[in-house]
Amino acid sequence: ISTPIMVDDQVIGMISLDSHQLTQFNLEHSDRLQTLANQAAIAIRNSRLMTEVQRQASRLEQRVAERTAELELERSQLRAILDAMRDGVVLLPADFVPDPDLMYFNQALVDLSGFTGEEWLSGVPMTAMQQSVGQQSYESLLQSIQQRLTREGFWQDEIRLPRKDGSIYDALVTLVTVHGGDESQLGYLTIVHDISQVK
């Protein structure tokens, strides 16, 4: 007695039972064998699906690893370019409130301002600027910057900035709005150019 194993309407094999005794098998045996064939077909289909899922997962994992390596390379290249710049560069959050997860700054900014990286991440330079110009002037400046950035995505002006040692320097400051992949506003790329010697 034999019955086919069907997967997706295709015969992929047969289950056969043999006996030395004639008329050993009857209709009940045939039904049981068909049930076994159906269960085998389900198991084989599931096994194939699992194998395909594992293949897809492996391909996806490899693609993610490749893309991560590409992003790391791009990030390293960008960091090398920014660190090689002589102007100070800092990525500020959209609300100007320091956020270690969003902020980035280069070594030139640390050298120019005298504030350490940790101080930039904790907002010490922003507090020093606030104290230098006064609370009202500081808030008015931020409001003016944000309005122009909202309108044009770009702001540039000369500002007198405080260093950590208390001295003041003239800077040409440029802010450009930075958007995420979904067009959400991530913050502002800020470039600080010391123009004290020029002044």
CORUR-V860339 format. One record per backbone hydrogen bond with DSSP energy under -0.5 kcal/mol. NH is the residue of the N-H (numbers start at 1). CO is the residue of the C=O. If there is no record, write none. Layout:
BEGIN
nh->[NH:NH]
co->[CO:CO]
END
This chain:
BEGIN
nh->[3:5:6:7:10:12:12:13:15:16:17:24:30:31:32:33:34:35:36:37:38:39:40:41:42:43:44:45:46:47:48:49:50:51:52:53:54:55:56:57:58:59:60:61:62:63:64:65:66:67:68:69:70:71:72:73:74:75:76:77:78:79:80:81:82:83:84:85:85:88:90:91:92:92:94:96:98:102:103:104:106:109:110:111:112:113:114:120:121:122:123:123:124:127:128:129:130:131:132:133:134:138:139:140:141:142:143:144:145:146:147:148:149:150:151:152:153:153:154:155:157:159:161:161:163:164:166:169:171:172:173:173:174:175:176:177:178:180:183:186:186:187:188:189:190:190:191:192:193:193:194:195:195:196:199]
co->[15:13:4:10:7:5:10:5:3:14:1:21:26:27:28:29:30:31:32:33:34:35:36:37:38:39:40:41:42:43:44:45:46:47:48:49:50:51:52:53:54:55:56:57:58:59:60:61:62:63:64:65:66:67:68:69:70:71:72:73:74:75:76:77:78:79:80:81:82:192:190:104:90:188:186:93:96:99:99:91:89:106:106:107:108:109:110:116:117:118:119:120:119:123:124:125:126:127:128:129:130:134:135:136:137:138:139:140:141:142:143:144:145:146:147:148:148:149:148:175:173:171:159:169:167:113:163:161:159:193:157:171:191:155:189:153:187:184:180:178:184:178:92:176:90:188:174:88:172:191:192:170:193:170:195]
END
